[in-house]
């Protein structure tokens, strides 16, 4: 495991949210946001409203920009996000998770917490000089963000769909 659990979770959730803007859009209903909330173990404020959904949808481009930036660009984005959201890192422990960092109040809007948690995760990526863990999907028809947490750094595709499409294309090319 290259990073702390909370860093990995924040990066994966951010990629999922950023990729939800691709076709087909997978973040269109409040129920989609509720599922994201449950899947990634978020805590704190969750309004479960259309307005909250639209706020989260509104940060997808920022998340994508952060996850696909080069190292120096990511530093500028991280610093801006942390400053603009008045981040104040603190240790927290809840549920099944041991001590980890929360950098914004649990009652802050979910969209702001997504941005700050991703920025804090990017601090670890930048400090480890491990930006190669973040990429754009290798499928020529996809622009999805890939978070590669594999040991051998072999993840190339943002989803099973993209991986399968390329495997089938490679198989058909070999058969010709």
N, C-alpha and C positions, 0 to 999 in steps of 0.2 A: 504494500500500500504506500504510494508515494507521498500522500498528504494526510493530514488529520481528517477524521470522519466528517466533521462539520464543513471543512473546506471542500471535500469531494461532493457532499450533498448539495452545497450551495452552487457549485459549478454545474453539476448535472441538472439541477432544477432550473438554473438560469438558461442553460442550453435548451431545455424543453420549452421554456417560455419563449425564448427568442425564436426557436424553430416553429412555434405554433403559428407564426405569421405567414409561413409558407403555405402553398396550396396543397391540400385543403387546410384551411384555417381550423385549428383544433382547440381554439379558445374563444368560443362564440357565445357560450351560455354560462350563467352563474354556476350551474352544475359542473361545468368543466373546471371552473376555478375551485369549487369545493373539492373536486377529485384531486387536483394539484395540491391543495392544502393538506388533504389526508395522506396522499402518497409520499410527500416529502417531509412530513412530520413538523409542519410549522406550528408555532405556538403564538400566543398573544392575540391581538385584535384581528378579527376576521368578520367584516360586516355582512358578507354574503349578499351583496346588493349589485344591481346592474352598474351603479356608479363605481364601485370598487373594481368590478370586472373591466370597465373602460379605463380606469387608471392603470391597471396591470397591463392591459393591451397597449396602453400608451407608452410603456417603457420597453417594449420589445426591441425597438430599433436601438435604444441605448445599450441594452444588454448585448445585442449582437455586435455592436461597435466595440464594446469592451472586450468581448470574448474573441474577436478576430483582429484586434489591434496588434501592432508589433510591440515589443517590450517598452520602448520609450513612450510610445503613444498610450499604452496601457497605464503607465505611471501617471501621465497627465490626467487621464480619465479617472483613475482611482482617486487621486488627490482632490479633484473637483467634486466627485460624488461624495466623498467623505466630508469635505468642507461644507458643501451646499446642504447636506442633510444633517449637519451638526452631530456627526458620529462621536460617540464617547464609548470606546471599547471597555467592556466589563466581562468578567467571567460569570458564567451561568451554568446551573445544573438543573435538569428537569427530566421527568419521564425516565426513559432507559438510557439517557445520555449523560455521561460523566462531564466534568468541567470542559467547557468550550466557550468561545467568544460570541457575545452578542454586542453589536456596536451601535445599536439604536434602540430606543424605547419600544417595548413590546406593544404599546398602544399607538405607535406611529402607523400611518397607513401602510397597507400591505405592499403597495408598489414601491414606496420608499424603503421598506425593509428588504425587499428583493434586491434593489439596487445596492444598498449598503452591504448586505450579506455577500453579494457577488463581488463587490469591491474589496471586502476583507479577504475573501477567498483568493482574489487576484493578487493581494499582497503576498500571500504564500507562494503563488506561482512565480511571481516576479522575483522575489527574494531567492527562490531556488533556481532561478534562471532556467525555468522549465516550460517556456512558452510553446515548445513543440508538442505539448500535451493538448493544445487547442488548435483546431484547424477547421477548414471548410470541407464538407463532404466531397469525397473523391468521385462521386457520380457526376458526370458532365451535365446532367439535367437538373441538379439539385444545388441549392445554396445553403443547406443546413449546417449548423455548427456541430462539430464533433469534439467531445471531451474524451480523450483517450487516457484512461486510468489503468490500462492493461500493463502487465509486467514487461512485455516485450514491445510495447508501443506499436501494436499492429492494427489498431482500430482505424479504419479508413472511412467508414460510412456512418451517417447520422442515425440510420435506422436499419432494421432488418429488411424493410422493403427495398431500400437502395442497395444493400448488400446482395440481396437475392436477385434483383434486376441485373446487376453487374455479373453475378455468377452465371446466370442463364445466358447472358450475352457472350461471355467468355466461352462457355460450353458450346454454344452454337457456332462461334467463330472457329473453335478447334475442330468441329465436325465438318466444316466446309472444306 
